Amino acid sequence: MHSNSVAAMQARVEDYFSELARLPEQTLVTDNQDREMAMADLFPIMIERFARHRDGDGKLMFVGNGASASIASHMALDFSKNGKVPALAFNDAASLTALSNDEGYDQVFAKQIEYFAIEGDFLVAISSSGNSANIINAVHAARAKGCGVLTLSGLGADNKLRQMGDYNLFVPSGEYGFVEIVHGGLIHALLDIFMGWSAETGLWNKSNQSQKINQERGAA
């Protein structure tokens, strides 16, 4: 590849990651009255809720389609396994196919929420477009059960989902890939900070932890 082509590709790669890097900090947070909040105000609220669920008061539920379904499954496992916060994602193939056949695909999550949700549970509804009918219906079902709701959306600022949560995270990008990546990052940040992540200690960085222990022991 010619040097000018390499330089052009390097610029495109840098532009891509620069665009991706700015989006988490530019994500808009709103409450159920469409009032803007700071991200730093949202995190303590969510952390307190996670602690309640961990201590036996209700559970988390995740719903999403496609890449958002992958995020839902991933984060339900991480909250349960690592955070000790009970969590479910309603992506079982038999349930999805049976319910879509019998009730219509727009009901595949709503019906499972009707079956499994109890008052005090909390739904995390993930949709890049914010307009997926089955995600919208899942929120309605969660409300009918007395559950709280966090939404994550992107693409159009006027999407339906963004108006429906107790708290709403909107990624201001028209790129599906960027929205999906940032959604995953935002939920991971909520979990990691709940679990105690800090810039000084990290969370899983064993070398940092060993170094800290050695310093406390006076080792070189």
C-alpha positions in Angstrom: 0.0 0.0 0.0 1.4 3.4 -0.9 2.3 5.7 1.9 -0.4 8.2 1.0 -3.0 5.4 1.1 -1.7 4.3 4.5 -1.9 7.9 5.8 -5.4 8.3 4.5 -6.5 5.0 6.2 -4.8 6.0 9.4 -6.8 9.2 9.4 -10.0 7.3 8.8 -9.3 4.9 11.7 -8.5 7.8 14.0 -11.6 9.7 13.0 -13.7 6.5 13.7 -12.3 6.1 17.2 -12.5 9.8 17.9 -16.2 9.8 17.0 -16.8 6.7 19.1 -14.9 8.1 22.1 -16.9 11.3 22.3 -20.3 9.6 22.5 -20.4 8.2 26.0 -19.8 11.7 27.5 -22.3 13.2 25.1 -25.0 10.7 25.9 -28.1 12.6 27.1 -29.8 11.5 30.4 -33.4 12.4 31.1 -35.9 11.5 33.7 -39.6 10.6 33.4 -40.5 14.2 33.0 -38.0 14.7 30.1 -35.8 16.8 32.4 -32.1 16.5 31.7 -29.8 15.0 34.3 -26.1 14.7 34.7 -24.6 11.2 34.3 -23.1 11.7 37.8 -26.6 12.1 39.2 -27.9 8.9 37.5 -25.1 6.5 38.6 -25.8 6.8 42.4 -29.5 6.2 41.8 -28.8 3.1 39.8 -26.2 1.8 42.2 -28.6 2.1 45.1 -31.1 0.1 43.2 -28.6 -2.6 42.2 -27.7 -2.9 45.9 -31.4 -3.4 46.8 -31.7 -6.2 44.2 -28.5 -7.8 45.4 -29.8 -7.8 48.9 -33.0 -9.6 47.9 -35.5 -6.9 46.9 -36.4 -7.7 43.3 -34.4 -8.3 40.1 -33.2 -6.8 36.9 -34.7 -7.7 33.5 -33.0 -7.0 30.2 -34.7 -6.9 26.7 -33.3 -6.1 23.3 -33.3 -7.3 19.6 -30.3 -8.4 17.6 -27.1 -6.8 18.9 -29.1 -5.3 21.7 -30.2 -8.9 22.6 -26.6 -9.8 22.8 -26.0 -6.9 25.2 -29.0 -8.0 27.2 -27.8 -11.6 27.6 -24.2 -10.5 28.3 -25.2 -8.0 31.0 -27.8 -10.2 32.6 -25.0 -12.8 33.1 -22.5 -10.2 34.3 -24.8 -8.7 36.8 -25.8 -12.1 38.2 -22.3 -13.7 38.2 -20.0 -10.8 39.0 -22.3 -8.2 40.6 -24.4 -10.8 42.6 -27.5 -8.9 41.3 -30.2 -11.3 40.1 -30.9 -10.6 36.5 -32.7 -12.2 33.5 -32.7 -11.7 29.7 -35.7 -13.0 27.9 -33.8 -14.4 24.8 -34.5 -18.2 25.1 -35.0 -19.5 21.6 -38.0 -21.7 22.5 -39.8 -18.8 24.3 -39.1 -16.4 21.4 -40.3 -18.7 18.7 -43.3 -20.0 20.6 -44.5 -16.6 21.7 -43.9 -15.0 18.3 -45.9 -17.8 16.7 -48.7 -17.6 19.2 -48.8 -14.0 20.2 -46.8 -12.1 17.5 -43.2 -10.9 17.7 -44.3 -7.6 19.2 -45.3 -9.5 22.3 -42.3 -11.8 22.9 -40.9 -9.8 25.7 -44.1 -8.3 27.1 -45.6 -11.8 27.7 -42.4 -13.0 29.5 -42.5 -9.9 31.7 -46.1 -10.7 32.5 -45.1 -14.2 33.5 -42.0 -13.4 35.6 -42.0 -9.8 36.8 -43.1 -8.7 40.2 -43.6 -5.3 41.7 -40.3 -3.7 42.4 -38.3 -5.3 39.6 -36.4 -3.2 37.2 -36.4 -3.4 33.4 -33.5 -2.3 31.2 -34.9 -1.8 27.7 -32.3 -1.5 24.9 -33.2 -0.4 21.4 -30.8 1.4 19.0 -33.8 3.0 17.2 -36.0 3.4 20.2 -39.0 2.4 18.1 -39.1 -1.4 18.2 -42.6 -2.5 19.0 -41.7 -5.4 21.2 -39.4 -3.2 23.3 -42.1 -0.6 23.6 -44.6 -3.3 24.7 -42.1 -4.7 27.1 -42.0 -1.3 28.9 -45.8 -1.2 29.0 -45.9 -4.7 30.5 -43.3 -3.7 33.1 -45.3 -0.6 34.1 -48.4 -2.8 34.5 -46.4 -5.0 37.0 -45.1 -2.0 39.0 -41.5 -2.2 37.7 -39.1 0.6 37.2 -37.5 1.2 33.8 -34.2 2.4 32.3 -34.1 2.9 28.6 -31.2 3.0 26.2 -31.8 4.3 22.7 -30.1 6.3 19.8 -30.5 7.3 16.2 -33.5 9.7 16.3 -33.8 12.1 19.3 -37.6 11.8 19.1 -37.8 8.1 19.4 -40.6 6.6 21.4 -38.6 4.7 24.0 -36.7 7.8 25.1 -39.9 9.1 26.6 -40.9 6.0 28.5 -38.3 5.3 31.2 -37.9 6.5 34.8 -34.4 7.3 33.4 -33.4 7.4 29.7 -30.0 7.3 28.1 -29.9 8.6 24.5 -26.8 8.2 22.4 -26.6 11.1 19.9 -25.5 9.2 16.9 -27.0 8.0 13.6 -24.6 5.1 13.4 -26.0 1.7 14.5 -22.6 0.3 15.4 -21.7 3.4 17.5 -25.0 3.3 19.4 -24.7 -0.4 20.1 -21.1 -0.2 21.4 -21.9 2.8 23.6 -25.0 1.1 25.0 -22.9 -1.9 26.1 -20.3 0.4 27.5 -22.8 2.4 29.5 -24.3 -0.6 31.1 -20.9 -2.1 31.8 -19.9 1.2 33.5 -22.9 1.1 35.7 -22.0 -2.5 36.8 -18.3 -1.9 37.1 -18.7 1.2 39.2 -21.3 -0.5 41.3 -18.7 -3.2 41.9 -16.1 -0.7 43.0 -14.1 0.2 39.9 -11.8 3.2 40.2 -9.0 4.6 38.1 -6.5 3.8 40.9 -7.4 0.2 41.5 -9.4 -1.0 38.5 -11.6 -4.0 39.0 -9.9 -7.0 37.4 -6.3 -5.8 37.0 -4.5 -8.2 39.2 -1.1 -6.6 38.6 -2.4 -3.3 40.0 -3.8 -5.1 43.0 -0.6 -7.0 43.6 1.4 -3.8 43.3 -0.8 -2.1 45.8 -0.5 -5.0 48.3 3.3 -5.0 47.8 3.4 -1.2 48.5 1.3 -1.6 51.6 3.8 -4.3 52.8 6.7 -2.1 52.0 8.0 -4.3 49.2 10.0 -2.7 46.3 
